Amino acid sequence: MDACNLQPNQLGYVAGDTLPGLSGAIKDDDGVAVDITGYQITLHIAYPVPVVIPATITDAVNGVYVIDWRDSDLTYGRWRFELQIVDTGGNTVTVNRHSDNNALLELVVDRQVA
């Protein structure tokens, strides 16, 4: 796998890495930040035994969150992933495609050299 050739729908990491965390900001269709106070955001990775990683909301008013990796979260290979966002009313939105090319989101994890 070659991180230099990643497509827009792919995220590249190395197995065992814990940095950088995956951060993002939720915005409405007009590009305005959504206040995510009280929201629950989770990243779901389609490993053979699926993994769910909770996000930490770092700036709720501006819709900002971060997903911090543990060393066991990143497993070598190519894996589909999605972000699930649950608002305060219990409504769920699942993001599983890239907005520019409509391709499914993919996590590309390289092996460590040593």
N, C-alpha and C positions, 0 to 999 in steps of 0.2 A: 504494500500500500504506500502511496506517495502523497503526503500532505500538500505538496506543491501543486498537485493536480486536482485539488478538491473542487467540487461543483458548488454552486450557491446553496444547494439543499443539504450539504454535508458539513459536519463539524469534525475536526481532526484533533486527536489526542494520542498520547502514548500510554499503554497499559501501566497502571500503578501511579500515574500522575495525580496530583491533588490540586494543582494550579495550572492555568487560571480557572477560577470558577466560571460558570456559565451565567452571564447576566443579561437582562433584557428589560424592556419597558413596554407596558401595555398601553396602546393608544386606540382611539376610536377611528372610524372611517375617515374622519377629517384630519387625522394626525394629532389630535389633542390628547394629552395624557389622561388616562382613566384613574380616578382615585380608587385604589384597590384595598382600602382599609377593610379588614375583616375577610378578605378573600383567602382562599386556599389554592396554592399553585403547586403542582407536582409534575415531575418529569418521569415518564414511563419508558423504559428501555426493553425492547423485545428480545432479551436473552432467552435461552432455552428455559430458564427459570426467570420470569420477568422481574425486573427491579423497579421499584418506585422510590424516587428521591424527592423529599419535600424541599420547596424553595423557602428562602428567608426574604421577607419583604423588607427592603432597606430604605425605601422612600415611598410610602403608600400614596401620598397626594400626587406624586409624579409618576405613579405606576411602576416603580422600579423594584426589581427582585433579583436575587442571585441564588444559584444552585451551587453549593460547595461540594466538591468531590471528596469522597473518602478513597483511600488507596485500593479498596476492593470494588469500587464502582465501575472502573473502566477495564473491560475484558477485551483481549485481542479479537479483532474481526470487524465485520461490517454489520451494523444493527439498525433496524428501524427504531425510531423513537417518536414520542409525541409529548406535548405539553398540555396538561389539563388544568383549566382555570374554573374554579367554582366561586360564584359571587355570594354575597350575604343572603340572597334569597334561595340558595341551593341550586341555581341554574348553572349548568356546565357547558363550557366551550372547549372543544378539543382541537388543538392546532397540530396537524400532522403533515402539512404540505407547505412548501416554500411559496411565498406570495408572488415571486417573480416568474417562476417557471412551472409551478403547480406540481413539482416532483415531490415524492414522499421524502420526509426528513430522514437522514441517515447519519449515524454516528460511526466514524471511521477511526478505529483504534489500532495503532501500530504496536509492534512488539518493542520491548526495551532491547537495546543493543547488547547490554551485558546482563 
